[in-house]
Amino acid sequence: MVKDFKYAGYAKDQNIRSKASSGGVIPLLAKSIIEDGGIVYGAAYANDFKSVNTICIDNMNDYFKKIAKSKYSECYMPDLNEVKQKLES
């Protein structure tokens, strides 16, 4: 048991929970960020499904199509300067 864990939660909507491996918490956080005009980075399979890349999304349709669910593979990171610039803007 993890003793330092202070928060737990899940989405009340079963449809959201069934599409996410986080109990639906991450899609709810992503939705809030996107609705506030922000962007979200996450792991997405490449078109050939042979690799996983970190991508940027700005809408929930892309979230559920591209980055929902776990990927048990090494994820290739983008240029972190680009990520920093996008997050700052």
Secondary structure, 3 states (H helix, E strand, C coil): CCCCCCCCCCCCCHHHHHHCCCCCHHHHHHHHHHHCCCCEEEEEECCCCCCEEEEEECCHHHHHHHHCCCCCCCEECCCHHHHHHHHHC
